Amino acid sequence: MRTRTDDSDCQRHYKEFKIMSNETVDSKKKSASEAFVNSFGGYPIGYGVGIVVLPLSMGWIQEDPYMANIAITGVYSTVSFVRSYFLRRMFEKYGIDDNFLRLGIKFARGIIEKVK
């Protein structure tokens, strides 16, 4: 025989399951959006780093190509880590429902407000 407590437990578990399944869908959308921004945002940042780092290391590349390669790779890896960390923090700050377009609009509005 089912009691009132059993019914409320079933309803509570069902609600928890629905919340978890919605979080999974939102999390996948957020992850895809974040990966898109990270991938396509990495190109201009890497291009800019290359413009700065490669001319500075030209003499070093000719003298010691092995160590120059390690140093240049370290610079690119560090910039990539900082970019990924920064984007992750931005996505966490603005919530699960924000995609990269909303994030860009909020960022631009924030800059415009600070300039005024």
Contacts in CASP RR format, 6 or more apart in sequence:
PFRMAT RR
TARGET T0000
AUTHOR 0000-0000-0000
METHOD contacts of the structure
MODEL  1
MRTRTDDSDCQRHYKEFKIMSNETVDSKKKSASEAFVNSFGGYPIGYGVG
IVVLPLSMGWIQEDPYMANIAITGVYSTVSFVRSYFLRRMFEKYGIDDNF
LRLGIKFARGIIEKVK
23 96 0 8 1.000
26 96 0 8 1.000
26 97 0 8 1.000
27 96 0 8 1.000
29 96 0 8 1.000
29 99 0 8 1.000
30 91 0 8 1.000
30 95 0 8 1.000
30 96 0 8 1.000
30 98 0 8 1.000
30 99 0 8 1.000
33 91 0 8 1.000
33 98 0 8 1.000
33 99 0 8 1.000
33 100 0 8 1.000
34 87 0 8 1.000
34 88 0 8 1.000
34 91 0 8 1.000
34 100 0 8 1.000
36 100 0 8 1.000
37 87 0 8 1.000
37 100 0 8 1.000
37 103 0 8 1.000
38 83 0 8 1.000
38 84 0 8 1.000
38 87 0 8 1.000
41 83 0 8 1.000
42 80 0 8 1.000
42 83 0 8 1.000
45 79 0 8 1.000
45 83 0 8 1.000
46 76 0 8 1.000
46 79 0 8 1.000
49 75 0 8 1.000
49 76 0 8 1.000
49 79 0 8 1.000
53 72 0 8 1.000
53 75 0 8 1.000
53 76 0 8 1.000
54 72 0 8 1.000
57 68 0 8 1.000
57 71 0 8 1.000
57 72 0 8 1.000
60 67 0 8 1.000
60 68 0 8 1.000
60 71 0 8 1.000
61 68 0 8 1.000
61 69 0 8 1.000
90 103 0 8 1.000
90 107 0 8 1.000
91 98 0 8 1.000
91 103 0 8 1.000
94 102 0 8 1.000
94 103 0 8 1.000
94 106 0 8 1.000
98 106 0 8 1.000
END
